[in-house]
């Protein structure tokens, strides 16, 4: 299945584009010595104030849960379970490895150690590091997994609608981090980029290894000359 959902050339472009986006944000943050980059703080402050003044702050608090591990992990486990039950081994391996994105994101957070935006709010923070946004990246990572495993198994209008929905949810999760005042736009974009790079790179590697295994198995099987 991992060799047929999408042309590999497009997957390379998505993985490469995601990595380029992440790298651009990382370089910008490091050059700025981890301080706000350009309009970073202004954008976060504006979106946060808009959410507060418009009375939508609690709505964004609810939306941000779509990027939390406690919400995404059970969904990933469910996909792995379905893949195992249906004997789609490469899909199970893909989802399991791709779901480790949160560990990749955490590692980058620890290495970069960028402070959170200096905005006063009552929203509790589990981590002090800001770059990249774990929620934005987590939501985008799962959206990418769902795209590869579920969306691309659909056809026609259903595929288009499902694809738009899963990625729209990820984008909204990213915007919610600005609305809550806990991340800069560069944090969110870096999370999106890193997630796309990770998931589609894993898809390419798992697909290539699985295809090679299938080819070797076929070579070892004796020809039926009867």
Secondary structure as GFF3:
##gff-version 3
##sequence-region A 1 226
A	DSSP	alpha_helix	8	31	.	.	.	ID=ss1
A	DSSP	alpha_helix	40	53	.	.	.	ID=ss2
A	DSSP	alpha_helix	57	63	.	.	.	ID=ss3
A	DSSP	three_ten_helix	64	67	.	.	.	ID=ss4
A	DSSP	alpha_helix	69	85	.	.	.	ID=ss5
A	DSSP	alpha_helix	89	98	.	.	.	ID=ss6
A	DSSP	alpha_helix	101	112	.	.	.	ID=ss7
A	DSSP	alpha_helix	134	149	.	.	.	ID=ss8
A	DSSP	three_ten_helix	151	153	.	.	.	ID=ss9
A	DSSP	alpha_helix	156	179	.	.	.	ID=ss10
A	DSSP	alpha_helix	185	220	.	.	.	ID=ss11
###
